[in-house]
Structure formats: C-alpha cells, structure tokens
Amino acid sequence: CSLGEAFYCRVSPEPLPDPYLISMNPVTAGMLGLDTQVFASQLPDWISGNRVPPGADPVAMLYAGHQFGHFVPQLGDGRAILLGEVKDTEGRLWELQLKGAGVTPYSRSGDGRAVLRSTIREYLCSEAMHGLGIPTTRALCITGSDEEVYREQIETAAVLVRMAPSHVRFGSFEVFYHRNQHDALQELADYMLTRHFPHLADQAQPYLAMFSEVVLRTASLISQWQLVGFAHGVMNTDNMSLLGLTLDYGPYGFLDSYDPDFVCNHSDHEGRYAFSRQPVIGHWNLTCLAQAMLPLFSGDPDAAVEMAQARLDTYEPAFVQAYADGMRAKLGLKEKHRKDHALVTDLLQKMQVSQVDYTRFFRALADFRMQDAGRSCVAADEFVDRDAFHAWGRIYAARLTQENSQDEARARAMRWVNPKYILRNSLAQQAIEKAENKDFSEIDRLLQLLSRPFDEQPENEEYAALPPDWAEKISVSCSS
C-alpha cells in the first residue's frame, strides 16, 4: 500500500559541500543491520546529496497545519526529504528522512538547510526520549559541512537522518479537508489503516476507531511528557504524529526548577505552549484533526460531529488517569486513594515556591524513610523552605504506612521511573559548543549516557548536577 503523488513532490537532495560524519548512533544502526564501518564510509555522500542511496525515491511530503492557533493552508516538508522505507532486523518498516538536505517545493523561501546546533539537539533528544520510554522518532546519524547558513547568526550546515514508522501528521489530514479533497482524505486514511492500524480494519467504522486510538495515544504521550518534565515548544498540528510519537524537536526543554508556566520557546510570546498547557493543547489539536476527518465518519455532518465529540470526550479522562498513575509510580505508591491528587498538588506547589529541581527531587525522593518522615532524606536539600517539605513528608509517610510500604522495595521501584539523567539545555549546549570546534566526543558521550537514564552510572555523576547559572541565559526558538 502506497500513497499517490497528490501527497508529495519528488525532489533531489542538494549536495552538501565537503561533508563529514559527526556522529552515528550504533543502536539504530544495529537495528537496521548496518555494518557501521562500511556505512560510515559511504554515509556522508549518501545524505549530502552527492549520491542517492540505491532504491531510494526521495520525496517531500505535503501537509497543512495550525501554527500557534492559526491555520496555514499549505506547509509541507520545507527542509526534510523522505528517502524511502527500510526493514529492520525484526522485519519492521522504518521511513528514513533527511532533515536539512536542501530546498523543496514547500520551503516557503527558506534555504532547506538545518544548522549544526538544531541537528545536535534533535539527534540527542529523540534518543533521550527513547531512553525514557517515551514514543518518539529516532535518529540514525548526523553529517556536517562547513557551508555557512544564516539563522539568527551565521552557523554551519548539518543533515540529520531520522527514522519513524510514519511521519504522517494531523496536518496531513487537514490539508485535504480544507481543500475539500475528500477522495485524497480517504486514501490517506486507508493507507494509515492498512499500514499502521490493521487491527482496526474489521471494525464497523474503522476511520472512527482509528481516530479514537489516536486520541488515546496522544493523551498517553502528553501524560508522559508531563511526568518527566518535558516541554515540546511548538505543538502545532503539523508537529503532531498520528502514531502518538514525539515529533519535530525544534525548541524544547526539560524542566530544571519546577515551573508550570515554563515556556521553552522564546518565539512563543504569549506562552501558548507553556509546560502546564500541553494537555489542553493536545485536546485542541485533536479537535482540529477531528474536524479534518469528519467526512470519513458519516455523510450526515451532525452525526459526524456527534461521533467525533464522543471520542474527543475520552481524552481528558485518559490523560488524567495516565498522569495520576504515573505520579503514583513516581511517588512509589502502589494503591489508589482519593486524596492522592491533593498529595501531588500540594507537593508541586511547594516545589514551585522553593524552585526545586524537578528531576533531582524525584530521584532523591527514593531515599525517603517512613520512620523519620523523610527528615534525613536528601530530597529535602532541594527546598529553600525545608519545613515545607517536612510538613508534606509527614502526610506522605502516613500515606505510605497506610499501604504497608517497604522502604527498600519502594526505592528500587522509584528509581525505575524517576530518571537520574535528562538532556538539560546546558548539557546540549556544551555538546554544541564543542562540536562547533570540531570536537564531537560530547555528542557520543551524551548519546550513551541518555540511553540509560535510570541507571546510577557513578562515572557520570556530574551530568546529574544542578545546571550552571549560565544555563538560564540559553535561548531556543523556532530556528533551534
């Protein structure tokens, strides 16, 4: 099953002058059964535009999207080129896409290039998210060049090879709905059903069943973002995956100190995509997708709206349950109690007041001891107001006692869900600055570190430290 030419334009990658390999991910290379030595020698030519890999049929995909709440009728892959599909060692199909390989018909006056800085950030974060167990696109490699590219300053060019089972987005449906091209809309839906939702093909209303599953996958994804303190930064509908993957790492950030109003994108002047707003925006984006799929649900517009609304109504309870279950796991709680929401809310409010580091606190909380209500727990050191933590700790200790919790068993369980290592902006920035001086070692070091974020890794203890003061000045935007 493949899509027709209404969904893409054939393009050729533009040559990248004097390309050189910056980093290759041994994990994803191994998944594809690639001989890393042979592949590394051929790679710069393949993704620089000098030579198209055998069997590739490069295309740029068409889509539309709501950007910061405003509908843009045509977007598409402005700097991404899909080479084709490959099978991994387990028989799964992956799309290989070049990001930064030159101008496409959808570049909208852009140069089609990616810069080294943004490419490193996506390469590392997609693999960091995978290490955290969060659905995401994957990364295969980075190739660089000394070609100059202008963004907010002169930078050098790079190309990322990223992988996903599919790069189809909410906006892929929106473009055909708003063009009133319902035949193309159905063709795209049939393609997705056949390739990615085959278990729904025998449903009485397979398109509605597919939308329902997308709603639940999106709720699950965003709950996982919230639980690890990840902020996407550009949750436009063209950056939302139909498969529930984290897609398009432009501006993003993990929380340092807990701040629900954290906005990681300095282009987001109104805070539309603030950390705490991600669940609401997820629902808003699904509403846009629902509108685009209405013709597939029923020939009766009123009936189609009613069907879509019923499925949309499952989003909030699915998100709330996934988040609540995840928070109980972060706190080492095994049972569900009606006061758990108040326990979590009280903790987060106290963390916000004391500007407590989100990741470090939850990791340290594993050492909480019921006997002294956590007074000896190093998690208290994260609080300016230690008395506030101790007040909460007494309630928490009582809650743990209520379910006969055991300190050691709980600590082990908590370390499985509370990462020690995340890709802080400061860590990414250090890797970028070294790479700008042709030292790529920190990229590979972080790639390995972040593949095991829940392990202690005592040799890497410094990577779990509080971010330096200069990290507050790091600015990321839609060019990042």
Buried (B, 14 or more C-beta within 10 A) or exposed (E): EEBEEBBBBEBEBBBBEEBBBBBBBBBBBEBBEBEBEEBBEEBBBBBBBBBBBEEBEBBBBBBBBBBBEEEBEBBBBBBBBBBBBBEBEEEEEBBBBBBBBBBBBBBEEEBBBBBBBBBBBBBBBBBBBBBBBBBBBBBBBBBBBEBEBEBEEEBBBBBBBBBBBBBBBBBBBBBBBBBEBEEBBBBBBBBBBEBBBEEBEEBEBBBBBBBBBBBBBBBBBBBBBBBBBBBBBBBBBBBBBBBBBBBBBBBBBBBBBBBBEBBBBBBBEEEBBBBEBBBBBBBBBBBBBBBBBBBBBBEEEEEBBEBBEEBBEEBBEBBBBBBBBBBBBBBBBEEEEEEBEEBBEBBBBBBBEBEBBBBBBBBBBBBBBBEEBBBEBBBBEBBEEBEBBBBBBEBBBEBBEEEEBEBEEBBEBBBEBBBBBBBBBBBBBBBBEBBBEEEBEBBBBBBBBBBBBBBEBEEBEEBBEBBEEEBEEBEBBBBB
